[in-house]
Amino acid sequence: MGGRDLLGLGGMLVACVVGFTVLGLVVDDLAGSSPIGAVAGVGIGIGLGATVFVLRALSALRDQDE
């Protein structure tokens, strides 16, 4: 797993958190439910980003062993 792969993993993690946070802010604005949407967006983004991060890292490590 090279530096470029790690950079891609980090970027994907940041994109998940930022993307779902923005989506939560938009939901808050439309529904007037501040800050519930933003907090939920951060939580979903962290959870989803971490899950994808771990799955891709494990896949890369398995490919490296072969």
Summary of the structure (lengths in Angstrom):
residues: 66
radius of gyration: 15.1
end to end distance: 12.7
largest distance: 52.2
contacts: 181
relative contact order: 0.17
helix: 89%
strand: 0%
